[in-house]
Amino acid sequence: MSTVLLVHAKGGPPLGHVLSRTAARADVHLLALSALPPAVAGSAGRLCASVTTPDDAGRSDLVALIVSHARLVGADAVITFSEYAVVAVAEACEKLGLPGAGAAAALARDKRLMRSTWQRSGLPQPAFRPVSTEADLRAAVSSLSCPLLLKAAWSAGSTAHQIITSPGEASAAWARSRQVMAESAQLGYAELHVAEADADFVVEEIVSGTAADWFDEPGWGDYLSVEGVVADGVFHPVCLSGRMPTIEPFTERAGITPALLSPDAQDRVVALARRAVDALGLRDCGTHTEIKLGPDGSMWLIETAARFGGAMTVPQIEEVFELDLVGMLVDHLLGRPVTWPEQALTPERARGAAGSLVVLAVDGRGEAWQGRKVWDFPVVASDVPLSPDSELSVVAESSLPDGSVVPVYDPAAGANTMAALCLLSAADPRTVLRDFETLVDALPRVLPAAQSEEVPA
């Protein structure tokens, strides 16, 4: 049987899903750069041929660590599904002579390089400037048109995002973003390979999106993502995932598969995603391309990642389109034949719909809950009136234990302040969207109030 070295770090699809699909294709050796979620630790021991957690000294040269461990276990393929380990794994694969994202992986990780590459290719995106110091930011703010969005070049999950509405806000935004990046690193949400990555930022103009010109009904967000894969340098779009509107500044609340677009609109979105991925020059990896939707068919690229979408995007695709993307990519990396979709799958091809909701302490208008609440999924499952055939579950490895106090939402910290991740299966995308709206409105009402002694000082 073939051997795969799976490099685990924070983020990406749930580790339990990834492990089971990989183990069905090969002997798996797990290199854990982040602590295993308690909900997965037991199954990891059963599914993996070995589980290795390197000490701090071993992490000083991450590429060398991955290369040496791959050689030790005789890996036929090395793979990661974490944003924070993508570059290191790509470089290790290059040294090992194994298929991977390729030398261009950093272009799909560093937002400064990504935007510069797209700019040279003439692709539509917001005006931007790379910044690495507060002085850089002040100069950039004076040359761009407010409002602006400051974001870390190597971040994920909308962390360290700051909206700048006037030049006078630049210094405070810089200080807050740097602080959030330091806090995120302590939580394990930080680039693992590039030194001083927490000092790299990009600031860009905020473009005005609209969902009304793209969707036939209200409630959808003004952006979406194209899920796909690059195999032997050829981009294969798989499907589109829609969104609920973000929470200020741009924190994602929910993703829904499939996105309910017309065939013509989907074709135009996929065509832009293809141009974006092709410009980056990726070789063998999953892709996740986010696109902002504007009026009269206009679009802007947000970003492309050299890995599959995070949260429950991959399990959602498996549920509604019966495609095991993890297993298919593992097969491809091992040199086995894989039949990728000839074109992006449409809602008509879906078997129902599925969506994942990030539980944050904000209501449907994006306003903070009144009073602290305790996360209690059994209460949510029993007391929130969803559609008759909808099924709601909680992703244990991505959620706080029942009884935990829900964190106060911090706009700068984004998804770092989430309490839980819920998965909902329903008959169609409209039902998922409406049930999520019901769920968001009901949470502050049905969740138990936190006792004063439970609230951290």
C-alpha positions as CSV (number, residue, x, y, z in Angstrom):
1,M,0.0,0.0,0.0
2,S,1.2,3.6,-0.7
3,T,2.3,5.8,2.1
4,V,1.2,9.4,2.7
5,L,2.7,11.9,5.1
6,L,-0.1,14.2,6.2
7,V,1.1,17.5,7.8
8,H,-1.5,18.8,10.2
9,A,-1.8,22.4,11.4
10,K,-4.6,24.7,12.4
11,G,-7.3,25.5,9.9
12,G,-8.6,23.7,6.8
13,P,-11.2,21.0,6.7
14,P,-11.9,19.0,9.9
15,L,-9.0,16.7,10.6
16,G,-11.3,13.8,11.3
17,H,-12.7,14.1,7.8
18,V,-9.3,14.4,6.2
19,L,-7.8,11.5,8.1
20,S,-10.5,9.0,7.3
21,R,-10.5,9.8,3.6
22,T,-6.7,9.7,3.4
23,A,-6.5,6.5,5.4
24,A,-8.9,4.8,2.9
25,R,-6.3,5.4,0.2
26,A,-3.0,4.9,1.8
27,D,-1.0,4.2,5.0
28,V,-1.0,7.6,6.8
29,H,1.8,9.0,8.9
30,L,0.7,12.2,10.7
31,L,3.1,15.0,11.4
32,A,1.2,17.2,13.9
33,L,2.5,20.8,13.9
34,S,-0.6,21.7,16.0
35,A,-2.2,19.8,18.9
36,L,-4.8,17.3,17.7
37,P,-8.4,18.2,18.5
38,P,-9.6,16.1,21.5
39,A,-12.5,14.8,19.4
40,V,-10.0,13.4,16.9
41,A,-7.1,12.2,19.1
42,G,-8.5,8.7,19.6
43,S,-9.3,8.0,16.0
44,A,-6.0,9.4,14.8
45,G,-4.2,6.6,16.7
46,R,-6.4,4.0,15.0
47,L,-6.2,5.5,11.5
48,C,-2.5,6.4,11.4
49,A,0.5,4.3,11.1
50,S,2.3,6.9,13.3
51,V,1.6,10.2,14.9
52,T,4.6,12.5,15.5
53,T,4.6,15.8,17.3
54,P,7.9,17.5,16.8
55,D,9.5,19.6,19.6
56,D,10.3,23.3,19.2
57,A,13.8,22.6,18.1
58,G,12.6,20.4,15.3
59,R,10.4,23.2,14.0
60,S,13.2,25.6,13.5
61,D,13.6,24.5,9.9
62,L,10.1,23.3,8.9
63,V,11.0,22.3,5.4
64,A,13.9,20.2,6.6
65,L,11.7,18.6,9.2
66,I,9.0,17.6,6.6
67,V,11.7,16.3,4.2
68,S,13.4,14.2,6.8
69,H,10.2,12.8,8.2
70,A,8.9,12.0,4.7
71,R,12.1,10.0,4.0
72,L,11.9,8.3,7.3
73,V,8.4,6.9,6.7
74,G,9.0,6.3,3.0
75,A,6.3,8.7,1.9
76,D,5.0,8.5,-1.7
77,A,3.2,11.7,-1.2
78,V,3.2,14.6,1.2
79,I,0.0,16.7,1.7
80,T,-1.5,19.4,4.0
81,F,-4.9,21.0,4.1
82,S,-3.8,23.9,6.4
83,E,-3.3,27.4,5.0
84,Y,-0.4,27.8,7.5
85,A,1.6,24.9,6.3
86,V,1.0,25.2,2.5
87,V,4.3,26.9,1.6
88,A,6.4,24.6,3.8
89,V,4.9,21.5,2.3
90,A,5.2,22.8,-1.2
91,E,8.9,23.5,-0.7
92,A,9.4,20.1,0.9
93,C,7.7,18.3,-2.1
94,E,10.0,20.2,-4.4
95,K,13.1,18.9,-2.5
96,L,11.7,15.4,-2.4
97,G,10.7,15.3,-6.1
98,L,7.1,14.7,-5.2
99,P,4.0,16.4,-6.7
100,G,2.7,19.4,-4.9
101,A,1.6,23.0,-5.3
102,G,5.0,23.9,-6.7
103,A,7.3,26.8,-6.4
104,A,4.5,29.2,-6.9
105,A,2.7,28.2,-3.7
106,A,3.8,31.4,-2.0
107,L,1.9,33.4,-4.6
108,A,-1.3,31.8,-3.3
109,R,-0.4,32.5,0.3
110,D,1.2,36.0,0.5
111,K,-1.6,38.4,-0.4
112,R,1.0,41.0,-1.5
113,L,2.6,38.7,-4.1
114,M,-0.9,37.4,-5.1
115,R,-2.2,40.9,-5.9
116,S,1.0,41.9,-7.7
117,T,0.8,38.8,-9.9
118,W,-2.9,39.5,-10.7
119,Q,-2.0,43.1,-11.4
120,R,0.6,42.1,-14.0
121,S,-2.0,39.8,-15.6
122,G,-4.6,42.6,-15.8
123,L,-7.2,40.8,-13.6
124,P,-9.9,42.8,-11.8
125,Q,-9.2,43.4,-8.1
126,P,-9.2,46.3,-5.7
127,A,-6.5,48.9,-5.8
128,F,-3.9,48.0,-3.2
129,R,-0.5,48.7,-1.6
130,P,1.8,46.3,0.3
131,V,2.8,47.6,3.8
132,S,5.3,46.5,6.3
133,T,5.6,49.5,8.7
134,E,3.2,52.1,10.1
135,A,4.9,54.6,7.8
136,D,4.2,52.5,4.8
137,L,0.5,52.4,5.8
138,R,0.3,56.1,6.3
139,A,1.8,56.6,2.8
140,A,-0.5,54.1,1.3
141,V,-3.6,55.6,2.9
142,S,-2.7,59.0,1.4
143,S,-2.5,57.5,-2.1
144,L,-5.6,55.3,-2.0
145,S,-9.3,56.3,-1.6
146,C,-10.9,55.5,1.7
147,P,-12.6,53.4,3.0
148,L,-9.7,51.0,3.0
149,L,-9.2,47.5,4.4
150,L,-6.0,46.6,6.2
151,K,-5.3,42.9,6.4
152,A,-2.3,40.7,7.2
153,A,-0.6,39.3,4.1
154,W,-0.3,35.8,5.6
155,S,-3.5,35.6,7.7
156,A,-6.6,33.4,7.2
157,G,-10.1,33.5,8.7
158,S,-10.5,37.3,8.4
159,T,-8.1,37.8,11.3
160,A,-6.4,41.2,11.8
161,H,-8.8,43.0,9.4
162,Q,-9.2,46.7,10.1
163,I,-11.4,49.2,8.2
164,I,-9.8,52.6,7.8
165,T,-12.4,55.3,7.0
166,S,-10.0,58.3,7.2
167,P,-6.2,58.8,7.2
168,G,-6.3,59.7,10.9
169,E,-7.3,56.1,11.7
170,A,-4.2,54.5,10.2
171,S,-2.0,54.4,13.3
172,A,-4.6,52.8,15.5
173,A,-5.5,50.3,12.8
174,W,-1.9,49.3,12.4
175,A,-1.4,48.9,16.2
176,R,-4.6,46.8,16.5
177,S,-3.8,44.5,13.5
178,R,-0.2,43.9,14.8
179,Q,-1.7,43.0,18.2
180,V,-4.2,40.6,16.8
181,M,-1.6,38.8,14.7
182,A,0.5,38.3,17.9
183,E,-2.5,37.0,19.7
184,S,-3.4,34.7,16.8
185,A,0.1,33.3,16.8
186,Q,-0.3,32.3,20.4
187,L,-3.5,30.4,19.4
188,G,-1.6,28.6,16.6
189,Y,-3.2,30.6,13.8
190,A,-0.1,31.9,12.1
191,E,2.2,31.1,9.2
192,L,4.5,28.3,10.2
193,H,7.3,28.7,7.7
194,V,8.0,32.3,6.8
195,A,9.9,34.3,9.4
196,E,8.4,37.7,10.5
197,A,5.2,37.0,8.5
198,D,3.2,38.7,11.1
199,A,4.7,42.1,10.0
200,D,3.6,41.7,6.4
201,F,0.3,43.5,5.5
202,V,-1.6,44.8,2.5
203,V,-4.1,47.6,2.4
204,E,-6.7,47.9,-0.3
205,E,-9.7,49.9,-1.4
206,I,-13.1,48.5,-0.4
207,V,-15.2,47.9,-3.5
208,S,-19.0,48.1,-3.3
209,G,-20.5,44.7,-4.0
210,T,-24.1,43.7,-4.5
211,A,-25.9,40.4,-4.4
212,A,-29.1,41.7,-5.9
213,D,-27.8,41.5,-9.5
214,W,-26.7,37.9,-9.0
215,F,-29.3,36.1,-6.9
216,D,-33.0,36.0,-7.3
217,E,-33.8,36.4,-3.6
218,P,-32.4,38.4,-0.7
219,G,-30.2,37.1,2.1
220,W,-27.2,36.1,0.1
221,G,-23.8,37.7,0.6
222,D,-22.1,39.7,-2.2
223,Y,-19.3,37.2,-2.7
224,L,-18.7,33.5,-3.2
225,S,-16.0,31.0,-3.8
226,V,-15.0,28.7,-6.6
227,E,-13.8,25.3,-5.3
228,G,-11.4,23.4,-7.5
229,V,-8.2,21.6,-8.0
230,V,-5.1,22.0,-10.1
231,A,-3.8,18.6,-11.5
232,D,-0.6,18.6,-13.5
233,G,-0.9,22.4,-13.9
234,V,-4.5,22.2,-15.3
235,F,-7.3,23.9,-13.3
236,H,-10.5,21.9,-12.8
237,P,-13.4,23.8,-11.2
238,V,-15.6,21.7,-9.0
239,C,-18.5,23.9,-7.8
240,L,-19.4,27.2,-6.3
241,S,-20.2,27.9,-2.7
242,G,-22.4,30.9,-1.7
243,R,-22.3,33.0,1.4
244,M,-24.4,34.8,3.9
245,P,-23.4,38.5,4.3
246,T,-20.2,39.0,6.3
247,I,-20.1,40.5,9.8
248,E,-18.2,43.8,10.1
249,P,-15.5,44.2,9.1
250,F,-15.5,41.1,6.8
251,T,-15.8,38.1,9.0
252,E,-17.5,35.1,7.3
253,R,-20.6,33.8,9.0
254,A,-21.7,30.9,6.7
255,G,-20.9,29.0,3.5
256,I,-23.6,27.2,1.5
257,T,-23.0,24.5,-1.2
258,P,-24.0,24.9,-3.9
259,A,-24.3,28.7,-4.7
260,L,-27.7,29.4,-6.3
261,L,-26.5,31.2,-9.5
262,S,-27.9,31.0,-13.0
263,P,-25.8,28.9,-15.5
264,D,-24.6,32.0,-17.3
265,A,-23.6,33.7,-14.1
266,Q,-21.8,30.6,-12.9
267,D,-19.9,30.3,-16.2
268,R,-18.7,33.9,-15.9
269,V,-17.6,33.5,-12.3
270,V,-15.7,30.2,-13.1
271,A,-14.0,31.9,-16.1
272,L,-12.5,34.6,-13.8
273,A,-11.5,32.0,-11.2
274,R,-9.7,30.1,-13.9
275,R,-7.8,33.2,-15.0
276,A,-6.8,33.8,-11.4
277,V,-5.6,30.3,-10.7
278,D,-3.7,30.1,-14.0
279,A,-1.9,33.4,-13.4
280,L,-0.5,32.0,-10.1
281,G,1.0,28.9,-11.9
282,L,0.1,26.3,-9.3
283,R,0.8,22.6,-10.2
284,D,-0.9,20.0,-8.0
285,C,-3.2,21.1,-5.2
286,G,-6.7,22.0,-4.1
287,T,-7.9,25.6,-4.8
288,H,-10.3,28.0,-3.2
289,T,-10.9,31.3,-5.0
290,E,-13.1,34.0,-3.4
291,I,-14.7,36.6,-5.7
292,K,-16.6,39.8,-4.9
293,L,-19.8,40.3,-6.9
294,G,-20.6,43.8,-8.2
295,P,-23.3,45.5,-10.1
296,D,-24.0,44.8,-13.8
297,G,-21.9,41.7,-13.8
298,S,-18.7,43.3,-12.5
299,M,-16.4,41.1,-10.3
300,W,-13.2,41.6,-8.3
301,L,-10.8,38.9,-7.1
302,I,-10.5,38.6,-3.3
303,E,-8.0,35.8,-3.0
304,T,-7.0,32.3,-4.1
305,A,-5.6,29.6,-1.8
306,A,-3.5,26.6,-2.8
307,R,-5.7,24.3,-0.7
308,F,-9.3,23.3,-0.4
309,G,-11.7,25.6,1.4
310,G,-11.8,25.5,5.1
311,A,-14.5,24.9,7.7
312,M,-17.0,22.3,6.2
313,T,-16.6,23.2,2.5
314,V,-15.1,19.8,1.6
315,P,-17.6,17.7,3.5
316,Q,-20.4,19.8,2.1
317,I,-19.2,19.0,-1.5
318,E,-19.0,15.3,-0.7
319,E,-22.5,15.4,0.7
320,V,-24.2,17.2,-2.1
321,F,-22.1,16.2,-5.1
322,E,-20.8,12.8,-3.9
323,L,-17.2,13.8,-4.6
324,D,-14.5,12.8,-2.1
325,L,-12.1,15.6,-2.9
326,V,-9.6,14.6,-0.2
327,G,-9.5,11.0,-1.5
328,M,-9.3,12.2,-5.1
329,L,-6.4,14.5,-4.5
330,V,-4.5,11.8,-2.5
331,D,-5.0,9.4,-5.5
332,H,-3.7,12.1,-7.9
333,L,-0.6,12.8,-5.8
334,L,0.0,9.0,-5.7
335,G,-0.1,8.8,-9.5
336,R,-3.4,7.1,-9.7
337,P,-5.9,8.0,-12.4
338,V,-8.6,10.5,-11.3
339,T,-11.6,11.8,-13.2
340,W,-12.2,15.4,-12.3
341,P,-15.4,17.2,-13.3
342,E,-15.4,18.4,-16.9
343,Q,-16.9,21.7,-15.7
344,A,-18.1,23.2,-12.5
345,L,-21.1,21.3,-11.1
346,T,-24.4,23.3,-11.1
347,P,-27.2,23.3,-8.5
348,E,-29.2,21.0,-10.8
349,R,-26.6,18.3,-10.2
350,A,-26.7,18.6,-6.5
351,R,-28.3,16.1,-4.1
352,G,-29.9,18.7,-1.8
353,A,-27.7,21.3,-0.2
354,A,-25.4,21.8,2.9
355,G,-24.0,24.7,4.7
356,S,-21.7,25.5,7.7
357,L,-22.4,28.3,10.1
358,V,-19.8,29.9,12.4
359,V,-21.4,30.7,15.7
360,L,-20.4,34.3,16.7
361,A,-22.0,36.4,19.4
362,V,-23.7,38.8,17.0
363,D,-27.2,38.9,15.7
364,G,-28.6,39.0,12.2
365,R,-27.8,42.7,11.9
366,G,-24.2,42.2,13.0
367,E,-24.8,43.7,16.5
368,A,-23.4,42.2,19.7
369,W,-25.6,40.0,21.8
370,Q,-27.0,41.6,24.9
371,G,-25.4,39.7,27.7
372,R,-23.1,36.7,27.8
373,K,-24.4,33.3,26.8
374,V,-23.3,29.7,27.3
375,W,-22.8,27.4,24.3
376,D,-25.2,24.4,24.5
377,F,-25.8,22.5,21.3
378,P,-28.5,20.2,22.6
379,V,-30.6,23.2,23.6
380,V,-30.1,24.7,20.1
381,A,-31.0,21.4,18.4
382,S,-34.2,21.1,20.4
383,D,-35.4,24.7,20.6
384,V,-34.6,26.3,17.2
385,P,-37.5,25.6,14.7
386,L,-35.8,24.6,11.5
387,S,-37.4,23.3,8.3
388,P,-39.0,19.8,8.6
389,D,-36.4,17.9,6.7
390,S,-33.4,19.9,7.7
391,E,-30.7,18.2,9.8
392,L,-28.4,20.2,12.1
393,S,-25.2,18.9,13.7
394,V,-22.2,20.4,15.5
395,V,-18.6,19.9,14.4
396,A,-17.1,18.9,17.7
397,E,-13.5,19.4,16.8
398,S,-14.2,23.0,15.7
399,S,-16.4,23.9,18.6
400,L,-16.2,24.8,22.3
401,P,-17.5,22.1,24.6
402,D,-21.1,22.5,25.8
403,G,-21.1,24.7,28.8
404,S,-18.5,27.1,27.6
405,V,-19.1,30.8,27.7
406,V,-19.5,32.2,24.2
407,P,-16.6,34.6,23.5
408,V,-17.4,38.3,22.9
409,Y,-17.2,39.0,19.2
410,D,-14.0,41.0,18.3
411,P,-14.2,42.5,14.8
412,A,-10.4,42.6,14.5
413,A,-10.0,38.9,15.6
414,G,-12.6,37.6,13.3
415,A,-13.2,33.8,13.4
416,N,-10.8,33.6,16.4
417,T,-13.8,34.5,18.6
418,M,-16.1,31.8,17.3
419,A,-17.9,29.5,19.7
420,A,-18.9,26.7,17.4
421,L,-19.2,25.4,13.9
422,C,-22.6,23.9,12.8
423,L,-23.4,21.9,9.8
424,L,-26.9,21.9,8.2
425,S,-28.2,19.6,5.5
426,A,-31.4,20.5,3.7
427,A,-33.4,20.0,0.5
428,D,-32.0,23.0,-1.4
429,P,-29.8,26.1,-0.9
430,R,-32.7,28.4,-0.2
431,T,-33.7,26.2,2.7
432,V,-30.2,26.3,4.1
433,L,-30.1,30.0,3.9
434,R,-33.5,30.5,5.6
435,D,-32.7,28.0,8.3
436,F,-29.4,29.8,9.0
437,E,-31.2,33.1,9.3
438,T,-33.6,31.5,11.8
439,L,-30.7,30.0,13.7
440,V,-28.8,33.3,13.9
441,D,-31.9,35.1,15.2
442,A,-32.7,32.4,17.7
443,L,-29.3,31.8,19.3
444,P,-29.2,34.7,21.7
445,R,-32.8,33.8,22.8
446,V,-32.4,30.1,23.3
447,L,-28.8,29.8,24.7
448,P,-28.6,29.9,28.5
449,A,-27.4,33.0,30.1
450,A,-23.9,32.9,31.6
451,Q,-23.7,33.2,35.3
452,S,-21.5,36.0,36.5
453,E,-18.9,33.7,37.9
454,E,-18.6,31.9,34.6
455,V,-17.5,35.1,32.7
456,P,-13.8,35.5,32.6
457,A,-12.4,38.8,34.0
